[in-house]
Amino acid sequence: MQLNVRQNELLDFVKHCHKDQVRKYTHEPYWHHVYAVAEIVSEYEPSGIEIALCHDLIEDTDCTEDDLKQQLLKCGYSETETVFIVDGVIDLTDQFTHEAFPKLNRKARKQKEAERLGKISYIAQTVKYADLINNSESITQHDKGFAKVYLSEKGDILKLMTKGNQELFEKCKKALEAAL
């Protein structure tokens, strides 16, 4: 995947935000994950590259929605492009967290999140398929015990999240089936 000038500037921001984070199993810099998701997305929906690069910012870093908006504008994205990207990132930000819903158990929170993801935008669902593919590969390879729980939860999501790019949706379903 060849990033343009704006995308490279955005990637630098993403790297800065995820600066001290590493992948759980490989200990590589966390930004490698979001870049890998963007690579997958670029093959199917290039308009989702920026959303893929930023998809974990609000959920996993100190970056706020406003911080992201300001950075996108600074990188040269238009107001319309900025709204599109931020809306996609918000769609992909977990709403049913333990902190927000401490009385719900994991299974209930994951079910509510799956229902919510079934209603998000086409582009956000497409990015989520790429995220599931990349995460499934890593978890299956490095944590076979948790993989069964993870893959079951993600299979539940895919039952409801069917409106993204259909070619990538099929690839995601096959990846999860193969991992199981």
Short mmCIF file of the C-alpha atoms (twelve columns), coordinates in Angstrom:
data_MODEL
# 
_entry.id   MODEL 
# 
loop_
_atom_site.group_PDB 
_atom_site.id 
_atom_site.type_symbol 
_atom_site.label_atom_id 
_atom_site.label_alt_id 
_atom_site.label_comp_id 
_atom_site.label_asym_id 
_atom_site.label_seq_id 
_atom_site.Cartn_x 
_atom_site.Cartn_y 
_atom_site.Cartn_z 
_atom_site.pdbx_PDB_model_num 
ATOM 1   C CA . MET A 1   0.000   0.000   0.000  1 
ATOM 2   C CA . GLN A 2   1.369   3.367   -0.992 1 
ATOM 3   C CA . LEU A 3   0.221   6.200   1.272  1 
ATOM 4   C CA . ASN A 4   -0.090  9.734   -0.037 1 
ATOM 5   C CA . VAL A 5   1.361   12.766  1.761  1 
ATOM 6   C CA . ARG A 6   -1.744  13.392  3.887  1 
ATOM 7   C CA . GLN A 7   -2.036  9.736   4.830  1 
ATOM 8   C CA . ASN A 8   1.632   9.599   5.829  1 
ATOM 9   C CA . GLU A 9   1.194   12.681  8.005  1 
ATOM 10  C CA . LEU A 10  -1.878  11.062  9.563  1 
ATOM 11  C CA . LEU A 11  0.074   7.826   10.145 1 
ATOM 12  C CA . ASP A 12  2.751   9.844   11.965 1 
ATOM 13  C CA . PHE A 13  0.012   11.221  14.245 1 
ATOM 14  C CA . VAL A 14  -1.359  7.692   14.803 1 
ATOM 15  C CA . LYS A 15  2.135   6.425   15.661 1 
ATOM 16  C CA . HIS A 16  2.530   9.259   18.156 1 
ATOM 17  C CA . CYS A 17  -0.822  8.516   19.796 1 
ATOM 18  C CA . HIS A 18  -0.074  4.792   20.077 1 
ATOM 19  C CA . LYS A 19  3.587   5.517   20.947 1 
ATOM 20  C CA . ASP A 20  4.011   3.307   24.013 1 
ATOM 21  C CA . GLN A 21  1.498   0.633   23.065 1 
ATOM 22  C CA . VAL A 22  2.543   -2.772  21.785 1 
ATOM 23  C CA . ARG A 23  0.630   -5.747  20.444 1 
ATOM 24  C CA . LYS A 24  -0.242  -8.172  23.224 1 
ATOM 25  C CA . TYR A 25  1.395   -11.274 21.780 1 
ATOM 26  C CA . THR A 26  4.125   -10.013 19.468 1 
ATOM 27  C CA . HIS A 27  5.159   -6.880  21.364 1 
ATOM 28  C CA . GLU A 28  5.571   -5.049  18.066 1 
ATOM 29  C CA . PRO A 29  4.499   -1.380  18.020 1 
ATOM 30  C CA . TYR A 30  0.701   -1.204  18.096 1 
ATOM 31  C CA . TRP A 31  0.505   0.987   15.013 1 
ATOM 32  C CA . HIS A 32  1.551   -2.047  12.943 1 
ATOM 33  C CA . HIS A 33  -1.954  -3.426  13.578 1 
ATOM 34  C CA . VAL A 34  -3.803  -0.359  12.326 1 
ATOM 35  C CA . TYR A 35  -1.481  -0.169  9.322  1 
ATOM 36  C CA . ALA A 36  -2.169  -3.845  8.523  1 
ATOM 37  C CA . VAL A 37  -5.913  -3.173  8.746  1 
ATOM 38  C CA . ALA A 38  -5.475  -0.210  6.381  1 
ATOM 39  C CA . GLU A 39  -3.575  -2.433  3.940  1 
ATOM 40  C CA . ILE A 40  -6.439  -4.921  3.841  1 
ATOM 41  C CA . VAL A 41  -9.015  -2.141  3.457  1 
ATOM 42  C CA . SER A 42  -7.015  -0.505  0.648  1 
ATOM 43  C CA . GLU A 43  -7.591  -3.564  -1.538 1 
ATOM 44  C CA . TYR A 44  -11.383 -3.288  -1.254 1 
ATOM 45  C CA . GLU A 45  -12.371 0.271   -0.264 1 
ATOM 46  C CA . PRO A 46  -9.527  2.800   -0.505 1 
ATOM 47  C CA . SER A 47  -11.830 5.469   0.939  1 
ATOM 48  C CA . GLY A 48  -11.539 3.610   4.254  1 
ATOM 49  C CA . ILE A 49  -7.748  3.818   4.647  1 
ATOM 50  C CA . GLU A 50  -7.828  6.789   7.015  1 
ATOM 51  C CA . ILE A 51  -10.602 5.242   9.107  1 
ATOM 52  C CA . ALA A 52  -8.559  2.051   9.360  1 
ATOM 53  C CA . LEU A 53  -5.439  3.948   10.419 1 
ATOM 54  C CA . CYS A 54  -7.405  5.774   13.129 1 
ATOM 55  C CA . HIS A 55  -9.903  3.098   14.140 1 
ATOM 56  C CA . ASP A 56  -8.445  2.487   17.616 1 
ATOM 57  C CA . LEU A 57  -7.421  6.040   18.495 1 
ATOM 58  C CA . ILE A 58  -10.423 7.133   20.541 1 
ATOM 59  C CA . GLU A 59  -10.891 3.705   22.115 1 
ATOM 60  C CA . ASP A 60  -7.272  2.977   23.029 1 
ATOM 61  C CA . THR A 61  -5.415  6.304   23.384 1 
ATOM 62  C CA . ASP A 62  -5.864  9.746   24.911 1 
ATOM 63  C CA . CYS A 63  -6.888  11.083  21.490 1 
ATOM 64  C CA . THR A 64  -10.322 12.682  21.583 1 
ATOM 65  C CA . GLU A 65  -12.801 13.177  18.773 1 
ATOM 66  C CA . ASP A 66  -11.833 16.858  18.684 1 
ATOM 67  C CA . ASP A 67  -8.093  16.034  18.624 1 
ATOM 68  C CA . LEU A 68  -8.679  13.784  15.626 1 
ATOM 69  C CA . LYS A 69  -10.754 16.419  13.825 1 
ATOM 70  C CA . GLN A 70  -8.060  19.045  14.346 1 
ATOM 71  C CA . GLN A 71  -5.315  16.710  13.150 1 
ATOM 72  C CA . LEU A 72  -7.214  15.733  10.014 1 
ATOM 73  C CA . LEU A 73  -7.755  19.388  9.136  1 
ATOM 74  C CA . LYS A 74  -4.072  20.082  9.831  1 
ATOM 75  C CA . CYS A 75  -3.153  17.231  7.454  1 
ATOM 76  C CA . GLY A 76  -5.190  18.918  4.715  1 
ATOM 77  C CA . TYR A 77  -8.420  16.949  4.792  1 
ATOM 78  C CA . SER A 78  -11.538 18.941  3.963  1 
ATOM 79  C CA . GLU A 79  -14.376 19.418  6.447  1 
ATOM 80  C CA . THR A 80  -16.418 16.817  4.554  1 
ATOM 81  C CA . GLU A 81  -13.551 14.293  4.539  1 
ATOM 82  C CA . THR A 82  -12.905 14.963  8.217  1 
ATOM 83  C CA . VAL A 83  -16.524 14.306  9.162  1 
ATOM 84  C CA . PHE A 84  -16.507 11.090  7.086  1 
ATOM 85  C CA . ILE A 85  -13.328 9.813   8.782  1 
ATOM 86  C CA . VAL A 86  -14.311 10.810  12.321 1 
ATOM 87  C CA . ASP A 87  -17.797 9.339   11.909 1 
ATOM 88  C CA . GLY A 88  -16.211 6.051   10.804 1 
ATOM 89  C CA . VAL A 89  -13.856 6.038   13.778 1 
ATOM 90  C CA . ILE A 90  -16.740 6.770   16.159 1 
ATOM 91  C CA . ASP A 91  -18.690 3.890   14.572 1 
ATOM 92  C CA . LEU A 92  -15.740 1.596   15.353 1 
ATOM 93  C CA . THR A 93  -15.237 2.787   18.922 1 
ATOM 94  C CA . ASP A 94  -16.597 0.263   21.416 1 
ATOM 95  C CA . GLN A 95  -19.587 1.777   23.198 1 
ATOM 96  C CA . PHE A 96  -20.429 -1.131  25.488 1 
ATOM 97  C CA . THR A 97  -17.317 -1.142  27.647 1 
ATOM 98  C CA . HIS A 98  -17.068 -2.498  31.171 1 
ATOM 99  C CA . GLU A 99  -16.459 1.060   32.419 1 
ATOM 100 C CA . ALA A 100 -19.646 2.370   30.792 1 
ATOM 101 C CA . PHE A 101 -21.774 -0.685  31.671 1 
ATOM 102 C CA . PRO A 102 -20.278 -2.249  34.827 1 
ATOM 103 C CA . LYS A 103 -23.473 -4.138  35.647 1 
ATOM 104 C CA . LEU A 104 -23.455 -6.040  32.346 1 
ATOM 105 C CA . ASN A 105 -21.306 -9.126  32.030 1 
ATOM 106 C CA . ARG A 106 -18.956 -9.596  29.065 1 
ATOM 107 C CA . LYS A 107 -21.448 -11.693 27.105 1 
ATOM 108 C CA . ALA A 108 -24.231 -9.093  27.458 1 
ATOM 109 C CA . ARG A 109 -21.888 -6.232  26.535 1 
ATOM 110 C CA . LYS A 110 -20.588 -8.100  23.478 1 
ATOM 111 C CA . GLN A 111 -24.158 -8.872  22.345 1 
ATOM 112 C CA . LYS A 112 -25.165 -5.216  22.629 1 
ATOM 113 C CA . GLU A 113 -22.000 -4.176  20.789 1 
ATOM 114 C CA . ALA A 114 -22.744 -6.710  18.026 1 
ATOM 115 C CA . GLU A 115 -26.241 -5.267  17.645 1 
ATOM 116 C CA . ARG A 116 -24.798 -1.742  17.447 1 
ATOM 117 C CA . LEU A 117 -22.169 -2.781  14.886 1 
ATOM 118 C CA . GLY A 118 -24.930 -4.233  12.727 1 
ATOM 119 C CA . LYS A 119 -26.227 -0.681  12.262 1 
ATOM 120 C CA . ILE A 120 -22.996 1.205   11.522 1 
ATOM 121 C CA . SER A 121 -22.034 2.582   8.124  1 
ATOM 122 C CA . TYR A 122 -20.964 0.526   5.118  1 
ATOM 123 C CA . ILE A 123 -17.409 1.852   5.287  1 
ATOM 124 C CA . ALA A 124 -17.080 1.259   9.042  1 
ATOM 125 C CA . GLN A 125 -18.327 -2.318  8.651  1 
ATOM 126 C CA . THR A 126 -15.799 -2.823  5.860  1 
ATOM 127 C CA . VAL A 127 -12.974 -1.599  8.096  1 
ATOM 128 C CA . LYS A 128 -14.247 -3.830  10.918 1 
ATOM 129 C CA . TYR A 129 -14.013 -6.876  8.626  1 
ATOM 130 C CA . ALA A 130 -10.334 -6.067  8.014  1 
ATOM 131 C CA . ASP A 131 -9.799  -5.546  11.755 1 
ATOM 132 C CA . LEU A 132 -11.389 -8.931  12.517 1 
ATOM 133 C CA . ILE A 133 -9.192  -10.652 9.926  1 
ATOM 134 C CA . ASN A 134 -6.002  -9.151  11.338 1 
ATOM 135 C CA . ASN A 135 -6.919  -9.745  14.985 1 
ATOM 136 C CA . SER A 136 -8.099  -13.306 14.311 1 
ATOM 137 C CA . GLU A 137 -4.782  -14.230 12.727 1 
ATOM 138 C CA . SER A 138 -2.837  -12.896 15.698 1 
ATOM 139 C CA . ILE A 139 -5.033  -14.363 18.433 1 
ATOM 140 C CA . THR A 140 -5.303  -17.766 16.761 1 
ATOM 141 C CA . GLN A 141 -1.545  -17.962 16.365 1 
ATOM 142 C CA . HIS A 142 -0.627  -16.796 19.870 1 
ATOM 143 C CA . ASP A 143 -3.515  -17.597 22.261 1 
ATOM 144 C CA . LYS A 144 -5.447  -20.694 21.251 1 
ATOM 145 C CA . GLY A 145 -7.380  -20.762 24.542 1 
ATOM 146 C CA . PHE A 146 -8.777  -17.241 24.209 1 
ATOM 147 C CA . ALA A 147 -9.183  -17.674 20.453 1 
ATOM 148 C CA . LYS A 148 -12.248 -19.870 20.936 1 
ATOM 149 C CA . VAL A 149 -14.013 -17.181 22.982 1 
ATOM 150 C CA . TYR A 150 -12.847 -14.389 20.671 1 
ATOM 151 C CA . LEU A 151 -13.815 -16.156 17.454 1 
ATOM 152 C CA . SER A 152 -17.239 -17.062 18.825 1 
ATOM 153 C CA . GLU A 153 -17.893 -13.418 19.767 1 
ATOM 154 C CA . LYS A 154 -16.732 -12.208 16.365 1 
ATOM 155 C CA . GLY A 155 -18.891 -14.789 14.628 1 
ATOM 156 C CA . ASP A 156 -21.864 -13.306 16.493 1 
ATOM 157 C CA . ILE A 157 -20.875 -9.861  15.219 1 
ATOM 158 C CA . LEU A 158 -20.681 -11.084 11.623 1 
ATOM 159 C CA . LYS A 159 -24.205 -12.475 11.818 1 
ATOM 160 C CA . LEU A 160 -25.443 -8.913  12.325 1 
ATOM 161 C CA . MET A 161 -22.782 -6.871  10.523 1 
ATOM 162 C CA . THR A 162 -23.526 -7.722  6.890  1 
ATOM 163 C CA . LYS A 163 -23.704 -4.388  5.041  1 
ATOM 164 C CA . GLY A 164 -20.009 -3.710  4.333  1 
ATOM 165 C CA . ASN A 165 -18.017 -4.651  1.239  1 
ATOM 166 C CA . GLN A 166 -19.351 -8.093  0.372  1 
ATOM 167 C CA . GLU A 167 -16.098 -9.473  -1.011 1 
ATOM 168 C CA . LEU A 168 -14.255 -8.577  2.188  1 
ATOM 169 C CA . PHE A 169 -17.211 -9.804  4.267  1 
ATOM 170 C CA . GLU A 170 -16.890 -13.240 2.636  1 
ATOM 171 C CA . LYS A 171 -13.126 -13.223 3.165  1 
ATOM 172 C CA . CYS A 172 -13.680 -12.354 6.835  1 
ATOM 173 C CA . LYS A 173 -16.227 -15.147 7.314  1 
ATOM 174 C CA . LYS A 174 -13.813 -17.634 5.741  1 
ATOM 175 C CA . ALA A 175 -10.943 -16.383 7.900  1 
ATOM 176 C CA . LEU A 176 -12.989 -16.831 11.082 1 
ATOM 177 C CA . GLU A 177 -14.211 -20.275 9.982  1 
ATOM 178 C CA . ALA A 178 -10.673 -21.373 9.155  1 
ATOM 179 C CA . ALA A 179 -9.417  -20.081 12.515 1 
ATOM 180 C CA . LEU A 180 -12.095 -22.062 14.354 1 
# 
